[in-house]
């Protein structure tokens, strides 16, 4: 399905799309897998029962989307903010915030995300590779593109991340990005009502509001699509300005720049840095660095392997998956203690299938560490 942004308001009240957004919660496998994830002390199963099951959920979403934007904004369900260790399996004490929406808020996210996808995904630049439902194996393809660029003679690279991106995206910037794509103003108000929705966290036995003045919450489905829309202006500027001099790909807020000359890559880094700073954002750098020097972010391929999306590419265009990445992924699987298909391990560990052995049996429900070693041993380096 493909549509245009001008049709978004009609899709917003489309009964079939609303039904599709709610039906996923009728699948026992879905909410059973999330039984231990509580939102305001209630599991997804209990939350769904309280609203009257899938039919009740669908009816409630239908009522909400019919409200005028300002009234809708007052009725957007509150989302809980929790703090969890960054890596449970390694016993990390450092924590990161996550959002846990109630089932009604999840359904609204599903609904508006589907509309954003069918109306904007086909308009995004090809350099934006994350969260593209109509494109298959995007991580694999991106890494292979980097490999081809190295074979084509690029000698310098820079990997850039945006510091604290999701919580820092300016609300007005999201609004302007939607306007640039010609979305109707009324639909934009519905989107912003979700983006600016209420957040609460537990403090002792009390619930207290979380104040926000920017950001779109990572973990809510619409956030990744809005991130692509927001950053697509930067994508086009880089492609237009540097053309064939710089190879560029972006996976959400993770960017790779490659070039045959250090000067071209350095200029592209400066362009990214200036674009971000003009919008109140910044590149992620070491804690003791206030503003990154473009020269320190550009590396020679001959001296340092290219790092992108969990893979390393050397100056001969060989691709490596570092063993520590595999071990970390395996530790996380063991900590979660749930069944995984071998295919899931393939994707999560290797990131792209062309490195995978073709003779390993598929469809295994459980495996131990020896199984993993057998599956991965042919290509982990």
ZAGU-246518 format. One record per residue: x, y, z of N, C-alpha, C in turn; residue in one letter. Coordinates in steps of 0.05 Angstrom, whole numbers, m for minus. Layout:
<rs>
npx,npy,npz,capx,capy,capz,cpx,cpy,cpz,code
X,Y,Z,X,Y,Z,X,Y,Z,A
...
</rs>
This chain:
<rs>
npx,npy,npz,capx,capy,capz,cpx,cpy,cpz,code
17,m24,0,0,0,0,17,25,0,X
11,44,m17,26,69,m19,6,91,m22,X
10,113,m8,m8,135,m10,8,161,m8,X
m5,184,m7,8,209,m5,2,223,21,X
21,240,31,16,254,56,m11,269,57,X
m20,279,35,m46,294,35,m70,276,42,X
m66,250,40,m88,231,46,m87,222,75,X
m68,232,91,m64,222,118,m88,225,136,X
m103,247,133,m126,252,150,m148,232,145,X
m152,225,120,m172,204,113,m164,177,125,X
m138,171,123,m129,146,134,m131,145,164,X
m129,168,177,m130,170,206,m157,159,217,X
m178,162,201,m204,152,210,m213,128,195,X
m195,114,181,m201,91,165,m206,67,184,X
m230,55,183,m238,34,201,m220,9,198,X
m212,2,174,m195,m22,170,m167,m18,182,X
m156,6,178,m130,11,190,m131,10,220,X
m152,21,232,m155,20,261,m157,m9,270,X
m173,m25,256,m176,m53,263,m149,m67,262,X
m133,m62,241,m107,m74,238,m88,m66,261,X
m90,m41,270,m73,m32,292,m79,m46,318,X
m104,m55,321,m113,m68,346,m111,m98,346,X
m114,m110,322,m116,m139,320,m91,m154,331,X
m68,m141,329,m43,m154,338,m45,m163,367,X
m61,m148,383,m62,m154,412,m81,m177,418,X
m94,m188,397,m110,m213,400,m93,m238,398,X
m67,m235,391,m49,m258,388,m37,m265,415,X
m44,m287,427,m34,m295,454,m4,m295,455,X
9,m303,433,39,m304,433,50,m276,437,X
36,m256,428,47,m228,430,45,m219,459,X
22,m219,471,20,m208,498,31,m227,519,X
32,m253,514,45,m272,533,74,m266,535,X
87,m259,513,115,m253,513,121,m228,529,X
101,m211,533,104,m186,548,90,m186,575,X
83,m210,584,69,m213,609,84,m201,633,X
110,m202,632,126,m192,655,131,m162,652,X
123,m150,630,127,m121,627,102,m107,637,X
105,m93,659,82,m80,671,81,m50,665,X
58,m40,660,54,m11,656,35,m1,678,X
45,16,695,30,25,719,20,1,735,X
37,m19,737,31,m42,754,13,m63,741,X
6,m59,716,m13,m78,704,0,m90,679,X
m4,m117,675,7,m130,651,m10,m123,627,X
2,m129,604,m13,m123,579,m39,m139,577,X
m38,m164,587,m62,m181,587,m84,m169,604,X
m77,m160,628,m97,m148,646,m106,m121,635,X
m88,m106,623,m95,m81,610,m115,m85,588,X
m110,m105,572,m128,m111,549,m156,m120,559,X
m156,m137,580,m182,m145,591,m198,m122,602,X
m184,m103,615,m197,m80,627,m211,m63,607,X
m201,m62,583,m212,m45,562,m233,m60,545,X
m237,m86,551,m257,m101,536,m246,m118,514,X
m221,m126,516,m209,m143,495,m203,m127,469,X
m197,m141,448,m191,m128,423,m214,m112,412,X
m238,m122,415,m262,m107,405,m265,m81,420,X
m261,m82,447,m263,m57,463,m241,m38,456,X
m217,m49,451,m194,m32,443,m200,m18,417,X
m209,m33,397,m216,m21,371,m237,1,374,X
m257,m5,390,m278,15,394,m268,40,407,X
m250,37,426,m239,61,440,m221,77,421,X
m204,64,405,m187,78,386,m205,93,366,X
m226,81,356,m244,93,338,m256,119,350,X
m263,118,375,m274,141,389,m253,164,390,X
m229,156,397,m208,176,401,m201,191,375,X
m198,175,353,m189,188,328,m211,206,316,X
m236,203,326,m257,221,316,m258,247,331,X
m243,249,353,m243,274,368,m228,296,354,X
m234,321,358,m218,343,348,m190,342,360,X
m170,352,346,m142,349,356,m137,357,385,X
m148,380,393,m143,390,420,m156,372,441,X
m180,362,435,m193,343,453,m178,317,453,X
m170,308,430,m154,283,428,m129,285,445,X
m115,308,444,m91,311,460,m95,307,489,X
m118,316,499,m124,313,528,m130,284,535,X
m137,267,515,m145,240,521,m123,219,513,X
m100,229,504,m78,210,497,m69,197,523,X
m68,170,524,m61,157,549,m33,164,558,X
m29,166,584,m3,172,596,15,147,593,X
41,153,589,61,132,585,79,131,610,X
86,107,619,104,104,641,133,104,632,X
150,118,647,178,118,642,192,101,664,X
208,82,655,223,65,674,253,68,669,X
269,61,689,298,60,685,307,31,688,X
322,22,668,332,m5,668,362,m5,663,X
376,m26,672,405,m27,667,410,m27,637,X
432,m15,628,438,m14,599,443,m42,588,X
454,m59,604,459,m87,596,455,m105,620,X
432,m117,622,425,m133,646,444,m157,648,X
451,m169,625,467,m194,626,495,m189,637,X
504,m164,635,531,m158,645,530,m144,672,X
507,m142,684,504,m131,711,510,m101,712,X
504,m87,691,510,m58,690,495,m43,711,X
508,m24,724,494,m7,743,484,18,730,X
496,26,707,487,49,692,460,42,680,X
441,61,682,414,56,673,406,75,650,X
386,66,636,375,82,614,345,83,617,X
332,105,609,303,106,611,290,92,587,X
268,78,592,251,68,571,223,76,576,X
206,76,556,178,82,560,162,56,557,X
142,54,573,124,30,573,95,40,570,X
84,39,546,58,49,541,36,29,548,X
13,38,558,m10,20,561,m20,11,533,X
m37,m9,533,m44,m22,508,m59,m2,489,X
m74,16,500,m88,36,483,m68,54,469,X
m48,62,484,m27,79,472,m11,64,451,X
m7,38,456,7,22,436,m9,20,410,X
m35,17,412,m52,15,389,m52,41,373,X
m52,64,387,m51,90,373,m24,93,359,X
m2,83,372,24,83,359,24,67,333,X
13,42,335,11,25,312,m4,39,289,X
m26,52,296,m43,64,276,m29,87,262,X
m18,105,277,m6,129,265,20,121,251,X
34,101,261,59,92,248,53,81,220,X
32,65,218,24,53,193,18,75,172,X
4,96,181,m3,118,163,23,133,154,X
41,138,173,66,151,166,82,135,147,X
82,109,150,97,91,133,86,91,104,X
60,88,101,49,86,74,49,113,60,X
51,135,75,50,161,62,77,174,58,X
97,164,73,123,178,71,147,160,64,X
145,134,70,168,117,67,179,118,38,X
162,119,18,171,119,m10,182,146,m18,X
179,166,m1,190,192,m7,217,198,6,X
225,180,25,250,185,39,274,179,21,X
297,193,25,321,187,10,331,159,14,X
343,147,m6,353,119,m3,375,117,17,X
388,140,23,410,139,43,400,134,71,X
374,139,76,363,133,103,354,104,102,X
367,86,117,362,58,114,347,45,137,X
345,59,159,332,46,183,302,48,181,X
289,27,192,260,27,195,245,32,168,X
254,17,148,242,19,122,227,m7,116,X
202,m9,122,188,m35,120,187,m47,92,X
189,m30,72,188,m40,44,215,m48,33,X
236,m45,50,263,m52,41,272,m76,58,X
283,m96,45,291,m120,59,321,m120,65,X
328,m131,87,356,m136,95,373,m110,92,X
363,m88,103,376,m62,99,403,m61,112,X
407,m74,135,433,m73,148,454,m88,130,X
446,m111,121,464,m126,103,471,m110,78,X
451,m98,66,456,m83,41,474,m59,46,X
470,m45,69,486,m22,76,515,m30,79,X
520,m52,94,548,m60,98,561,m69,72,X
545,m82,55,556,m90,30,562,m66,12,X
545,m45,15,550,m20,0,577,m7,10,X
581,m8,36,607,3,47,630,m14,36,X
626,m40,35,647,m57,24,653,m50,m5,X
632,m46,m21,637,m38,m49,651,m11,m51,X
644,8,m33,657,34,m34,687,31,m29,X
694,14,m10,723,9,m4,736,m3,m29,X
723,m21,m42,735,m33,m66,737,m12,m88,X
720,8,m87,720,30,m107,741,51,m101,X
755,49,m78,778,67,m74,775,87,m52,X
754,86,m35,753,105,m13,775,99,7,X
787,120,18,810,117,36,805,129,63,X
783,145,66,779,158,92,749,155,100,X
745,155,126,717,151,136,713,165,162,X
687,169,168,679,181,194,652,168,201,X
651,159,225,625,149,236,615,169,257,X
591,178,253,579,199,270,554,189,283,X
551,196,308,526,191,323,516,218,334,X
490,220,336,478,244,348,475,240,378,X
484,258,394,483,255,423,454,258,433,X
446,237,448,420,238,462,398,246,443,X
397,233,419,380,242,397,350,242,404,X
339,219,410,310,218,413,299,237,434,X
311,239,457,300,259,477,305,288,469,X
322,293,450,330,320,444,318,332,418,X
304,316,402,293,326,377,274,349,383,X
278,372,371,260,395,377,232,389,366,X
212,395,382,184,390,374,177,406,349,X
187,431,348,181,448,325,194,437,300,X
217,424,303,230,412,281,214,388,270,X
202,372,287,185,351,278,161,362,263,X
149,383,274,126,395,261,134,406,233,X
157,419,232,165,430,206,172,408,185,X
183,386,195,188,364,177,163,353,165,X
142,350,181,116,340,171,104,360,151,X
108,386,157,98,406,138,113,405,112,X
139,400,113,155,398,89,146,375,71,X
135,354,83,125,332,68,95,335,60,X
84,359,66,57,367,58,35,351,73,X
40,344,98,18,332,113,m2,354,121,X
m28,347,122,m49,366,130,m44,376,159,X
m49,401,164,m44,413,190,m60,398,212,X
m84,389,206,m99,375,227,m86,349,234,X
m76,335,214,m63,310,219,m37,315,236,X
m23,336,229,1,343,244,m5,347,273,X
m28,359,279,m36,363,307,m40,337,322,X
m51,317,308,m55,291,320,m27,278,326,X
m9,281,307,18,270,311,31,283,335,X
30,309,336,43,323,358,30,318,384,X
4,312,385,m9,304,410,3,279,421,X
11,260,404,24,236,413,53,242,421,X
67,257,405,95,264,411,97,278,438,X
79,296,443,80,312,468,63,301,490,X
55,275,488,38,263,508,51,262,536,X
34,258,555,43,258,583,60,233,590,X
80,238,607,98,217,617,97,218,647,X
98,194,660,99,193,689,119,171,697,X
131,174,721,149,154,732,143,150,761,X
151,127,771,146,120,799,168,132,817,X
160,144,839,179,153,860,168,144,886,X
180,122,896,168,109,919,141,97,912,X
121,105,927,94,95,922,77,115,906,X
90,136,896,75,157,882,83,157,853,X
65,168,836,70,173,808,74,203,804,X
96,210,792,101,239,788,105,244,758,X
97,268,748,100,275,720,129,278,712,X
135,270,688,162,274,676,159,298,657,X
173,320,663,171,343,646,188,341,622,X
177,347,598,193,346,574,187,371,557,X
207,381,543,203,404,525,213,397,497,X
222,372,493,231,364,467,230,333,466,X
236,322,443,240,294,441,215,278,431,X
222,255,420,202,235,414,212,209,426,X
196,196,441,206,175,459,214,150,444,X
240,142,447,249,117,436,234,94,449,X
225,76,432,209,54,442,180,56,433,X
171,80,427,144,83,415,147,82,385,X
130,66,372,135,58,345,137,82,326,X
122,103,331,122,126,312,149,142,313,X
164,138,335,187,155,339,209,150,318,X
213,125,310,233,119,290,226,131,263,X
200,131,256,192,142,230,195,172,231,X
187,185,253,190,214,255,219,222,254,X
237,205,266,265,211,265,275,211,236,X
266,192,220,273,192,192,264,217,177,X
239,225,182,228,249,169,244,274,178,X
251,275,203,265,298,213,293,301,201,X
307,278,199,335,278,189,337,277,159,X
315,273,145,316,271,116,326,297,103,X
322,320,116,333,345,105,363,344,105,X
375,333,127,404,330,128,413,311,106,X
399,289,102,406,270,81,409,284,54,X
389,299,47,388,312,21,410,333,18,X
416,348,40,437,367,39,464,354,33,X
470,332,47,495,318,43,497,307,15,X
476,295,5,476,283,m22,480,305,m43,X
465,327,m40,466,349,m59,493,363,m59,X
504,368,m35,528,383,m32,553,368,m41,X
554,342,m34,578,327,m38,577,306,m61,X
553,301,m70,549,284,m93,566,259,m93,X
583,255,m114,599,231,m116,625,232,m100,X
630,254,m86,655,256,m71,654,242,m44,X
629,239,m33,626,226,m7,604,205,m8,X
610,181,0,590,160,4,577,164,31,X
550,162,32,536,168,57,513,149,61,X
511,138,86,488,123,94,481,130,123,X
455,129,130,447,136,157,427,114,167,X
434,103,190,416,84,203,406,99,228,X
382,111,226,371,128,246,390,151,253,X
403,151,277,421,173,283,450,164,281,X
455,142,267,482,131,264,490,134,235,X
511,150,230,518,158,202,546,148,195,X
550,141,170,576,135,160,582,152,135,X
606,164,135,615,181,112,641,169,102,X
643,165,76,667,154,64,676,171,40,X
702,174,36,711,190,14,739,182,5,X
746,190,m19,774,184,m29,794,204,m18,X
784,227,m9,802,247,3,793,255,31,X
813,261,48,808,268,75,792,295,76,X
798,312,57,785,338,57,755,336,52,X
747,319,34,718,316,28,703,305,52,X
714,285,65,701,273,88,700,293,111,X
722,308,114,722,328,136,701,350,131,X
699,359,106,679,379,100,650,369,105,X
646,343,99,620,331,104,614,330,134,X
634,323,150,631,323,179,624,350,189,X
637,371,179,631,398,188,602,405,180,X
593,397,157,566,402,148,546,390,167,X
551,365,175,533,351,194,533,365,221,X
557,371,230,559,385,257,545,411,257,X
548,427,236,535,453,235,505,451,233,X
495,431,217,467,427,214,454,420,241,X
467,402,256,457,394,282,457,417,302,X
480,431,303,482,453,323,462,475,317,X
455,480,292,435,501,286,407,493,295,X
404,468,303,378,458,312,379,449,341,X
399,457,355,401,450,384,410,422,389,X
421,408,369,431,381,373,462,381,371,X
474,358,376,503,357,375,512,328,369,X
537,326,359,549,300,355,557,288,381,X
556,261,383,565,247,407,596,246,407,X
608,256,428,637,255,431,644,247,459,X
670,245,464,680,238,491,669,258,512,X
665,249,537,653,266,557,669,292,562,X
695,291,558,712,315,564,714,333,540,X
699,328,518,701,345,494,675,360,491,X
677,386,489,653,403,486,643,403,457,X
662,407,439,654,409,410,674,394,394,X
665,375,378,684,357,364,699,372,342,X
724,366,339,741,376,317,737,356,294,X
730,366,271,725,348,248,749,331,242,X
773,342,246,797,327,239,800,302,257,X
791,304,282,794,280,300,774,259,294,X
753,265,278,732,245,272,737,231,245,X
757,239,230,762,227,204,786,208,207,X
783,184,197,803,163,199,811,152,172,X
836,143,170,845,129,146,837,100,147,X
827,89,126,819,61,125,843,43,129,X
866,51,119,890,35,122,899,33,151,X
893,52,167,902,52,195,881,42,214,X
856,45,207,834,37,226,811,27,210,X
801,3,217,778,m8,203,754,9,206,X
738,9,185,712,23,185,693,8,204,X
680,23,222,661,12,241,633,21,233,X
615,2,228,588,10,221,569,m13,225,X
548,m8,240,526,m27,245,536,m54,255,X
556,m54,273,565,m78,285,586,m93,270,X
593,m83,246,613,m96,229,638,m79,227,X
660,m92,219,685,m77,214,694,m84,185,X
702,m64,170,711,m68,143,740,m57,141,X
758,m74,131,786,m65,130,792,m53,102,X
817,m46,98,825,m32,73,824,m50,49,X
823,m76,53,820,m95,31,791,m103,26,X
773,m89,40,744,m94,37,735,m121,50,X
752,m131,68,743,m155,83,724,m146,105,X
703,m161,110,683,m155,130,687,m173,154,X
687,m162,178,690,m177,203,668,m172,222,X
660,m192,237,641,m189,259,658,m194,285,X
663,m173,300,681,m177,324,669,m197,343,X
686,m214,355,677,m235,373,663,m223,397,X
672,m200,406,659,m188,430,630,m181,424,X
624,m174,399,596,m168,392,579,m194,394,X
590,m215,384,576,m241,385,572,m249,414,X
593,m247,431,591,m255,458,570,m239,473,X
570,m213,468,550,m195,482,522,m203,474,X
518,m209,448,491,m217,439,483,m244,452,X
502,m263,453,496,m289,465,490,m285,495,X
505,m269,509,499,m264,537,471,m253,541,X
463,m235,524,436,m224,526,415,m246,522,X
420,m264,503,400,m285,498,398,m303,523,X
421,m310,534,420,m327,558,406,m314,581,X
410,m287,584,397,m273,606,367,m272,602,X
358,m269,578,329,m268,572,315,m295,577,X
330,m317,572,321,m344,578,294,m350,565,X
292,m344,539,268,m351,524,276,m365,498,X
258,m380,486,265,m394,461,271,m374,438,X
291,m380,422,297,m364,399,300,m382,375,X
291,m374,352,296,m389,328,325,m384,319,X
337,m403,306,364,m400,296,366,m376,278,X
345,m372,262,345,m349,244,349,m323,259,X
337,m320,283,340,m296,299,369,m292,307,X
383,m314,314,411,m312,322,427,m305,297,X
421,m316,274,434,m308,250,434,m278,247,X
410,m267,248,407,m238,242,420,m221,264,X
414,m228,289,424,m211,311,454,m212,314,X
466,m234,307,495,m236,310,511,m228,286,X
502,m236,263,518,m231,239,511,m205,226,X
486,m196,229,476,m172,217,471,m174,187,X
483,m193,174,476,m196,146,483,m224,137,X
464,m235,120,463,m264,115,484,m275,97,X
498,m259,81,516,m270,62,541,m282,75,X
545,m277,100,568,m289,114,560,m315,127,X
534,m323,126,524,m345,141,529,m372,127,X
536,m392,142,538,m419,129,510,m428,120,X
510,m440,96,484,m447,84,474,m475,92,X
491,m491,104,483,m518,110,474,m523,139,X
470,m501,154,461,m504,182,431,m508,182,X
421,m528,196,392,m532,196,377,m509,209,X
354,m502,198,339,m479,208,315,m490,225,X
302,m472,239,278,m479,253,283,m492,280,X
307,m491,291,312,m502,318,301,m483,339,X
287,m494,359,274,m477,378,293,m468,401,X
311,m486,408,330,m480,430,358,m490,422,X
377,m477,434,405,m485,427,422,m478,451,X
445,m490,453,463,m483,475,488,m470,463,X
507,m465,479,531,m450,470,546,m465,448,X
546,m492,450,560,m507,429,546,m504,402,X
519,m503,403,504,m499,378,512,m472,366,X
513,m452,383,520,m425,373,548,m425,360,X
566,m439,373,594,m440,363,594,m453,336,X
578,m475,333,577,m489,307,565,m471,286,X
544,m457,293,530,m440,273,548,m417,264,X
561,m405,284,576,m380,279,605,m384,272,X
616,m408,277,645,m412,276,657,m407,249,X
641,m409,228,653,m406,201,659,m378,193,X
647,m359,208,651,m332,198,657,m311,220,X
657,m319,246,665,m300,266,696,m298,266,X
705,m273,265,734,m269,263,744,m251,286,X
</rs>
